[in-house]
Amino acid sequence: MAVRTTDQPATYAFGHALEQQIIQLNIQDESLNGRTITVNGREMVNFGHCSYLGLELHPALRAGSMDATTRYGTVYSSSRAYTSLNLYKEAEQLLEQIFGAPTLLANSTSLGHLGVLPTLIDSRDALIMDQQVHASVQTAVACLKGSNATLHVEKIKHSHLEMLEHRIQKLASSHQKIWYLIDGVYSMFGDVAPVRDLLRLLDHYENLHLYVDDAHGMSWKGLHGSGFFQSLCPYHPRVVMATSLGKGFASGGAAFVFPEEAMKHRAQLLGGTFVFSGPLSPAQLGACVASAQLHLSDEIYHLQNTLRDRMAHFAKAARANRLPLVAAPETPICFVAIGQTEATCHLAKRLQERGLYVNMSAYPVVPPGKAGLRITITNHQTIQDMYDLARAIREELDRAAVAKPIGEQAPVQELALA
Ligand SMILES: Cc1ncc(COP(=O)(O)O)c(C=O)c1O
C-alpha cells in the first residue's frame, strides 16, 4: 500500500505499519501452543495476545466447547428474544456466582455497550467520559447522542478526579444522574482506574453513577477472577460493569453486571443488540460454562499466581533495562513509550526479526505523537521470555536512540488527546 505523507495521521500510521508488514499478519501455524506464532516462516514469541491466563488451550474449556457443538451444532439461529439454549441460563447463573450480582451475556463488549447504555441513560442525565475510555464505549455514546441531541455529554482529562469532582458539582443541580464512564484497566497503556478515590466520590455524591468497562481486568485478578475493578469494589448499587469474556476468560462474548435485577431485564428486553442480533455460538457457551466453573474453583488462584509471577519478572527486567514504561507495570499490559510512528514501526519490525512479536500502537489507538510498543504478558510465556524481551527492547532502543530515559516521560494523565 502506498503511503502519502499528506494522508490523515491515522491513515498514515496504519498505512506505514502495513507497508512495514507489522500489522494484519497471517498466522501460518496449523495449531497453536499459546507461546509462539509463525508469520512469514518466522516463529515469534507472542507478546500481543490477551488470553492472560492461557485458558484458551485449557482441556476443560476445549472439552466444554466441543461437547456443546456436538450436542447443539455450530449455531443456534434465533434471537434470544424468542428462544435460547439452556447453556445461556447455566452460564449466566455461574457468572452471577462469580460477580455476585445480576449478569447478562452479550455477544461482545462492543455490542453490549450499544445495547445496554440506551436502557440505562435518559435525557435528564449527564454523561462524563474519561478521555481514554475505550473506543467501543465512545461509539455507543455517539449513537446515543445521535438519537438524543439534548443529552449532555462531555469528556474530561484521563483519570483527573479533581476535574471530575468540579464537573459533578456543576452538573448536579441540573441533571438527575451523572454517569462517569471509564475503563477498569486501560487497554493500551495498562494503567488502572483510581477505584478507591472513585468510591469516595460515590459516597459523597449520591447522583454519581459509574459505568465501568473492565474488559482487560477480567480473570487475572479478584475473587473467582471477577476482575480488577471488582477486586476493589465487589458491589455498589450505583455501578454497572461490563467485561469481556474474550480475553482472560477465554470463551468469547461479554458479561454485563448490574446492581439490580430490573436493570438486567430492561437491557435484555429493550437493548437493540440483545433483541435484533443472534446468540453466542454453542461452542462459545460451552467454553463459557467450563471457564466459569474453573473460575469458581481454586485453580483460578493458581493461574493468577503464575501470571503475577511473570508480571513481577517483567517489571524487574524492565527496570534493569531502563525501559520507558508509561505506567507502573501492575497489570499484564505494559506500554513502552516511543513517540513517533516511524520509530515505533521500526522497533516493532526489528523485534519481529529477533523472534519477538509485540503490538505497534499509534494514533488513533493512542493519542497523536504517543506511539509505542504494547506488550501483553500471558501464562504461556516463560520467565526467560520476560528477560529476553526487555533486553532486546533496550538494545534496539539504544541502536535507534529514540526513547527518552525514565523520568522524562510524561505521566499517564498527560497522555491525553489535545
Ligand atoms: C476496554 C475494552 N473494551 C471493549 C473492547 C471491545 O471488546 P469486544 O471485542 O468484546 O467488543 C476492547 C477491545 O479489546 C477493550 O480493550
The ligand as a MOL file (V3000), in Angstrom:
LIG
                    3D

  0  0  0     0  0            999 V3000
M  V30 BEGIN CTAB
M  V30 COUNTS 16 16 0 0 0
M  V30 BEGIN ATOM
M  V30 1 C -11.5020 -1.9270 27.2120 0
M  V30 2 C -12.1060 -2.6130 26.0270 0
M  V30 3 N -13.4500 -2.6290 25.9010 0
M  V30 4 C -14.0420 -3.2150 24.8570 0
M  V30 5 C -13.3080 -3.8360 23.8650 0
M  V30 6 C -14.0300 -4.4920 22.7200 0
M  V30 7 O -14.2880 -5.8000 23.1020 0
M  V30 8 P -15.1370 -6.7600 22.1840 0
M  V30 9 O -14.1720 -7.3730 21.2220 0
M  V30 10 O -15.6720 -7.7860 23.1520 0
M  V30 11 O -16.1860 -5.9720 21.5210 0
M  V30 12 C -11.9230 -3.8630 23.9410 0
M  V30 13 C -11.1370 -4.4900 22.8900 0
M  V30 14 O -10.2720 -5.2300 23.0370 0
M  V30 15 C -11.3010 -3.2310 25.0470 0
M  V30 16 O -9.9800 -3.2040 25.1500 0
M  V30 END ATOM
M  V30 BEGIN BOND
M  V30 1 1 1 2
M  V30 2 1 2 3
M  V30 3 2 2 15
M  V30 4 2 3 4
M  V30 5 1 4 5
M  V30 6 1 5 6
M  V30 7 2 5 12
M  V30 8 1 6 7
M  V30 9 1 7 8
M  V30 10 2 8 9
M  V30 11 1 8 10
M  V30 12 1 8 11
M  V30 13 1 12 13
M  V30 14 1 12 15
M  V30 15 2 13 14
M  V30 16 1 15 16
M  V30 END BOND
M  V30 END CTAB
M  END
